[in-house]
Amino acid sequence: MSFRTRLQGFVDSRQKIQIWYGMGCHNTVTGRVLSVDHDHIDVESYSHESDGQIHIRRILVPLHLILHIDITSAETAEEDEGVLVTEKESKGSGSSLSVIDLPDAPRGYAVRILSQLNSQYSNRFSRMTAGPGGIYFSCDGSVWFIDSNGQLSEYARIRGNSTISGLRFDRKGVLYVATIQGTVYKIDPNKSGRILAQLDGNLTGGGTFLSDIAIGAREEVYVSNFPSNTGGVFKIDKTGEYEVLLGGPGHGTQGLLLERDGFLWCLEHASGCVVKRSLDGREVARIQVAESESFNFADGYDGNLAMDSLDRLYITAGRAGTVIRVNREGRAETFLTGLVNPTGVAFGHDGALFVLEAGRSRVLKVAALDKTERSESAKALS
């Protein structure tokens, strides 16, 4: 089937697709294809803008500039306003804590399936973070909460045609959410939400493709922008005013993590490095963790970062199917392997590591068998 014929199929089915396009830097548009001619496709795009309204616009995308189309989303019918259920709930049987066998599983750790998610959402799970009462992760435009028994409930949903690319809680239990379209939301514990900022990715040297978010002690927000190897990091204050902390060629950033000592860790896809920076953007350290090809390029969700009580850094490498660990001496090692597109990592309050394995639609719990290490991790994270 030719590319143009495939696009015409989207016109006939009215299915929603996501398109990356451009030259030098890339842009993204999500919507429905209205028509296909010899040179262009006509896309009806929906966006939730800073005025709080859903805007509809028509975009002509030249065929020769299309870099990638999210076929997974395109070929899945749009869901009803239902609840994302686990497969074990839909089948009515099975244990959510079954032990799994991973190749080269880390010695001294037990790897278990906490929850087997609905497989129709495969590869649409993006980020994961710890929050009040447990672990939270995103799928398309919704944030989900998973408890210690693997049971799911929807925590919040972003209105409009938004795709969540980053989520973090602050110390007060306020949730900050970034979308790939450039919007940053602030959601209070009572679920009252507002738009904090609408970012212009052109200011960092690329288009708008937000990838992750980190929260400072004074409610300052750091957001990464990921178009190719351009982009960088925005800093947003609590009033919604923002500035470019880092930008320009070579600064495209995926994962972000603000550590306890006040340094910002950034995952750079183009170099395969995690970079430790001061809060004014100055580079403090650079550690090669993998080749660039180990990370997913198209969706920008890769390189989710987490840190344990021993200040060891954990990084998802989706294309390689691994979780990488960087020890306190700065050496990178493969911690988990044999995964299919891991996109999220987070430490729970019990000291266990949780991994969102998007390719297999499941959440894994990785717990140390050493009770001393486990209790020390829980103490540090409480």
Buried (B, 14 or more C-beta within 10 A) or exposed (E): EEEEEBBBBBBEEEBBBBBBBBEEBBBBBBBBBEEBEEEBBBBBBBBBBBEEEEEEEEBEBEBEBBBBBBEBBBEBEEEEEEEBEBBBBEEEEEEBEEEBEBEEBBEEBBBBBBBBBBEEBBBBBBBBBBBEEBBBBBBBBBBBBBEBEBBBEEBBBBEBBBBBBBBBBBEEEBBBBBBBBBBBBBBEEEEEBEBBBBBBBBBBBBBBBBBBBBBBEEBBBBBBBBBBBBBBBBBBBEEBEBEBBBBBBBBBBBBBBBBEEEBBBBBBBBBBBBBBBEBEBEEEEBBEBBEBEBBBBBBBBBBBBBBBBEEBBBBBBBBBBBBBBBEEEEEBEBBBBEBBBBBBBBBBBBBBBBBBBBBBBBBBBBBBEEEEBBBBBBEBBE
